[in-house]
Amino acid sequence: MTFEAALGMERLCTIREIADKAELGTATVHRALKNSREIRPQTRRLVLDTVCRLNEEKIARAARLVGD
């Protein structure tokens, strides 16, 4: 993929970044990512949507760096 070179060693989003953006606790995010039955489907969907959004933002930034 074209964004890999720009990302280099940079990782995509972390649990803390997801939690901050979704306004949830890190434990809730962790449980949602592990598909725990303790988490409501709406919360799981919020976490997954947040992961997608954060990763897309990082990939877009990396792609712009490659284009420069």
Residue pairs with C-beta under 8 A, 6 or more apart in sequence:
2 63
2 66
3 59
3 62
3 63
3 66
5 66
6 61
6 62
6 63
6 65
6 66
7 58
7 59
7 62
10 58
10 62
12 54
12 55
12 58
12 59
13 51
13 54
13 55
13 58
15 26
15 29
15 30
15 33
16 26
17 54
18 24
18 29
18 47
18 50
18 51
18 54
19 25
19 26
19 28
19 29
21 50
21 53
21 54
22 29
22 46
22 47
22 50
24 43
24 46
24 47
28 39
28 43
28 47
29 47
31 38
31 39
32 39
32 43
32 44
32 46
32 47
32 48
33 47
33 51
35 44
